[in-house]
Amino acid sequence: MPFFLFLSSLRRCAWLGLAVVALALSGCSSTRPPEGITPVTPFDLARYEGRWYEVARLDHSFERGMTDVSATYQRQADGSVRVLNRGFDTGKNDWRQAEGKALFTGDANTASLKVSFFGPFYGGYHVAALDANYEWALVVGPDRSYCWILSRTKQLPPTLREQLIARAQALGIDTLALIWVTHERTDPQP
């Protein structure tokens, strides 16, 4: 290949690489709730703190094959929230965890946060529905392809499960794609 063709090819690859990075960054940087979804208010972080079990989720590569998933939230002295996600990776037959940081996107009385697990890149975390006693939560991400049903217990009663499916469906979530997370193992680090 002549040198000028090599340079032209190299420039195209560089632009393609920059376009891919820009697209990835724009996808990670959305911290607003999806159109038509209003985060819960009033919201009390002190009541939300602690361990939640992931009962259902939409599929994403960062959780694919995971069972026994939990998330623990803890307020930090600087006002941020420590997020510790743990789960069992069935492909690697081992427990995995990811630690992140969450910040409110506005007033701390509104359940709209941005969460980062790597560097300066944040994604939206919006509690769209919440039990009055903080026993379950319906959470959406920066768009409707991110959805989690969380509970203080590892399973939900069937009637409550159906009510949460209906709520998610009313928000435009593809509830037929929900993955129901099994909780059969005991986490060695409670």
C-alpha positions in Angstrom: 0.0 0.0 0.0 1.4 3.4 -1.0 2.2 5.7 2.0 -0.4 8.3 1.1 -3.1 5.6 1.1 -1.8 4.4 4.4 -2.1 8.0 5.8 -5.6 8.4 4.4 -6.6 5.1 5.9 -5.1 6.0 9.2 -7.0 9.4 9.2 -10.3 7.6 8.5 -9.6 5.2 11.4 -8.8 8.0 13.7 -12.0 9.9 12.8 -14.0 6.7 13.2 -12.3 6.1 16.6 -13.2 9.6 17.7 -16.8 9.2 16.6 -17.1 6.0 18.5 -15.7 7.6 21.6 -17.9 10.6 21.3 -21.0 8.4 20.9 -20.0 6.3 23.9 -19.4 9.4 26.0 -22.8 10.9 25.0 -24.5 7.7 26.0 -22.8 7.7 29.4 -23.3 11.3 30.1 -27.1 11.5 30.2 -28.1 12.2 33.7 -31.7 13.5 33.2 -34.7 11.2 33.5 -36.2 9.9 30.3 -39.0 12.1 28.9 -42.3 11.4 30.7 -40.7 9.9 33.8 -40.8 11.9 37.0 -38.4 10.9 39.9 -40.0 10.4 43.3 -40.3 13.5 45.5 -40.2 13.8 48.5 -37.2 11.4 48.8 -35.3 10.6 52.0 -31.8 9.3 51.4 -31.5 8.2 55.0 -34.4 5.8 54.5 -33.1 4.6 51.1 -29.6 3.8 52.4 -28.6 0.2 53.0 -28.9 -3.0 51.0 -31.4 -3.6 48.2 -31.8 -6.8 46.3 -32.2 -6.7 42.5 -35.4 -8.6 41.8 -35.6 -7.8 38.1 -33.6 -5.9 35.4 -33.3 -5.3 31.7 -30.3 -7.0 30.2 -27.0 -5.2 29.8 -23.5 -6.5 29.3 -22.2 -5.3 32.6 -24.7 -7.6 34.5 -25.1 -10.4 32.0 -25.1 -13.8 33.6 -25.2 -12.3 37.1 -27.4 -13.8 39.9 -27.8 -12.9 43.6 -27.3 -9.2 42.8 -27.5 -6.6 45.5 -26.8 -2.9 45.7 -25.8 -1.1 48.9 -26.1 2.7 49.3 -24.3 4.7 51.9 -24.2 8.5 52.3 -20.7 9.9 52.5 -19.5 12.9 54.5 -19.1 15.0 51.3 -22.8 14.5 50.4 -22.1 11.9 47.8 -23.5 8.3 48.0 -21.2 5.3 47.9 -22.8 2.6 45.7 -21.6 -1.0 46.1 -23.1 -3.5 43.6 -22.4 -7.2 44.2 -23.5 -10.3 42.4 -22.5 -13.8 41.4 -21.0 -14.2 38.0 -22.2 -17.6 36.8 -19.8 -17.6 33.9 -16.8 -17.2 36.1 -18.3 -19.0 39.1 -17.3 -16.2 41.4 -18.6 -13.1 43.3 -18.0 -9.8 41.6 -18.4 -6.3 42.8 -18.3 -2.7 41.5 -18.0 0.4 43.6 -19.4 3.7 42.4 -20.3 7.1 43.5 -23.7 8.8 43.1 -24.5 12.5 43.3 -27.9 14.2 43.3 -28.6 16.0 40.0 -30.6 18.7 41.8 -32.4 19.0 45.1 -31.7 16.1 47.5 -35.5 15.7 48.0 -35.9 14.4 44.5 -34.7 10.9 43.7 -32.7 11.8 40.6 -29.0 11.0 40.8 -26.1 10.5 38.5 -23.9 7.4 39.1 -20.4 6.7 38.0 -18.5 3.4 38.3 -15.5 4.6 36.2 -14.0 8.0 36.2 -15.8 11.1 35.2 -18.5 9.4 33.2 -22.0 9.5 34.8 -25.3 7.9 33.9 -28.7 8.7 35.3 -30.3 6.9 38.2 -33.9 7.8 38.8 -36.3 6.3 41.3 -39.6 6.4 39.3 -41.7 4.6 42.0 -41.0 3.9 45.7 -42.9 2.1 48.4 -44.1 4.5 51.2 -42.0 2.3 53.7 -39.0 2.1 51.3 -39.5 -1.7 50.9 -39.3 -1.7 47.0 -38.2 0.7 44.3 -38.6 1.0 40.5 -35.5 2.6 39.1 -34.8 3.7 35.5 -31.6 4.9 34.0 -30.8 7.5 31.4 -33.4 5.9 29.0 -36.0 3.2 29.1 -33.6 0.5 28.2 -32.3 0.6 31.8 -34.7 -0.6 34.5 -34.4 -2.3 37.8 -36.9 -3.5 40.3 -35.3 -3.4 43.8 -36.5 -4.8 47.1 -35.4 -5.1 50.7 -36.2 -8.8 50.4 -35.0 -11.3 47.8 -38.4 -12.0 46.4 -41.7 -10.1 46.0 -45.2 -11.4 46.6 -46.8 -12.3 43.2 -49.5 -9.5 43.5 -46.9 -6.8 44.2 -44.7 -8.2 41.4 -47.6 -7.8 39.0 -48.3 -4.3 40.2 -44.7 -3.3 39.6 -44.8 -4.8 36.1 -47.9 -2.7 35.4 -46.2 0.4 36.7 -43.1 -0.2 34.6 -45.2 -0.9 31.5 -47.1 2.4 32.1 -43.7 4.2 32.0 -42.9 2.6 28.6 -40.6 -0.1 29.8 -40.4 -3.3 27.9 -41.6 -5.5 30.7 -41.5 -8.7 28.6 -37.7 -8.3 28.5 -37.3 -8.1 32.3 -34.9 -10.7 33.7 -36.0 -12.1 37.1 -32.9 -12.4 39.2 -32.5 -15.5 41.3 -31.1 -15.3 44.9 -30.0 -18.8 45.9 -26.5 -18.1 47.2 -25.3 -16.5 50.4 -23.1 -13.5 49.8 -19.8 -14.1 51.7 -19.6 -10.3 52.3 -22.9 -9.2 53.7 
